[in-house]
Amino acid sequence: MKRCSFVAALAAALVLMLSSLALAGEILVYTALEDDEIPVYLDIFKKSHPDIDVKIIRDSTGIVTAKLLAEKDNPQADVVWGTAATSLMLCDQAGMVEPYAPKYLDKVAANMRDSSKVPHWVGIKAWMTGFVTNTVEAERLKMPIPQSYADLIKPIYKGQLIMPNPASSGTGFLTVSAILQLMGEEKGWAYLDKLHENILRYTHSGSKPAKLAGAGEAVVGISFAYRGFMQKAKGEPVVTTFPKEGSGWDVEANALIKKKDIKPEAKAFLDWALSPEVMQAYGKVYPVTAYPSGNPVPDGYPKDPAAQMIKNDFNWAAKNRTRILKEWSARYDGKSDPK
């Protein structure tokens, strides 16, 4: 009996070793994750897959989306990792996504994945709108720290707000989408007209408004919470608040790109990207993850982060994204940074 058990264990170990040896290729991964997140997560990946070489192309969500769509007829990426679900839905509509059910899918919350039995995209975590305010500049100019969307259109903030361009930034789009969903389109566009009067500039990065606020180039950066907390951790005089009406949000999601030859290493990466080890790392700085990470809510977030997030209609946002961006650009693009 002991001999049989030993032989079985040896056979299993051999299969695992051969499988590991087979996965020794290179994959190209497109991502919109923050620059300072990526190395932390990839260090975890390397421990379990030392022979897979991961090449990363990182940019803002809108730019990653445009690049993917431009490459539709000759896809380059093997995997998309941590890009807005609404953007991946556009790629899926263009026939670019290969359905795949990664390991640990059974743990994933329903609102963090595509509803198909074999999903076309699977989320890893959610990110949400936050207001990052430079407290030194606010005190100097005698400006209150904004607590709502309604606050942002008050005359006192004229020329002191920086916001991401929604055509190039996922954070910008989820914020505009939230305003239109919360207020309805007619009132939403009227609100954005008033907000535009107070905007100093629109950036092509969701994190840049937080960085610029931290540097004192404007009082308030409309950004996302994680970036505000990271700027504060670096010693910058900022505080992050959340709009009392509710924060816009999106799912940072993964997908397998449809190609003639899909690499097994790409599937292995997607399996790992939902593993408990990396989920725990996601949860150290993001309170809403694909499934519970085991971490407490990170400092600075509301006690119930899910309650802060608006009721978000992803299908509506994806379906109307092109129309919304065209309208937004026609109205407000004059204050955007040069590309």
HELIX and SHEET records of a PDB file:
HELIX    1   1 LYS A    2  ALA A   22  1                                  21    
HELIX    2   2 ILE A   38  SER A   48  1                                  11    
HELIX    3   3 THR A   61  ALA A   70  1                                  10    
HELIX    4   4 ALA A   85  GLN A   93  1                                   9    
HELIX    5   5 LEU A  105  LYS A  107  5                                   3    
HELIX    6   6 ALA A  110  MET A  112  5                                   3    
HELIX    7   7 THR A  135  ARG A  140  1                                   6    
HELIX    8   8 TYR A  149  LEU A  152  1                                   4    
HELIX    9   9 PRO A  155  TYR A  157  5                                   3    
HELIX   10  10 GLY A  170  MET A  183  1                                  14    
HELIX   11  11 GLU A  185  ASN A  198  1                                  14    
HELIX   12  12 LYS A  208  GLY A  214  1                                   7    
HELIX   13  13 ALA A  225  ALA A  233  1                                   9    
HELIX   14  14 PRO A  264  TRP A  272  1                                   9    
HELIX   15  15 PRO A  276  TYR A  282  1                                   7    
HELIX   16  16 PRO A  305  GLN A  308  1                                   4    
HELIX   17  17 PHE A  314  TYR A  332  1                                  19    
HELIX   18  18 ASP A  333  LYS A  335  5                                   3    
SHEET    1   A 5 ASP A  53  ARG A  58  0                                        
SHEET    2   A 5 GLU A  26  THR A  31  1                                        
SHEET    3   A 5 VAL A  79  ALA A  84  1                                        
SHEET    4   A 5 TRP A 249  ILE A 257 -1                                        
SHEET    5   A 5 VAL A  97  GLU A  98 -1                                        
SHEET    1   B 8 ASP A  53  ARG A  58  0                                        
SHEET    2   B 8 GLU A  26  THR A  31  1                                        
SHEET    3   B 8 VAL A  79  ALA A  84  1                                        
SHEET    4   B 8 TRP A 249  ILE A 257 -1                                        
SHEET    5   B 8 VAL A 122  ASN A 134 -1                                        
SHEET    6   B 8 VAL A 220  PHE A 224 -1                                        
SHEET    7   B 8 LEU A 161  PRO A 164  1                                        
SHEET    8   B 8 ILE A 199  THR A 203  1                                        
SHEET    1   C 6 ASP A  53  ARG A  58  0                                        
SHEET    2   C 6 GLU A  26  THR A  31  1                                        
SHEET    3   C 6 VAL A  79  ALA A  84  1                                        
SHEET    4   C 6 TRP A 249  ILE A 257 -1                                        
SHEET    5   C 6 VAL A 122  ASN A 134 -1                                        
SHEET    6   C 6 VAL A 238  THR A 241 -1                                        
END                                                                             
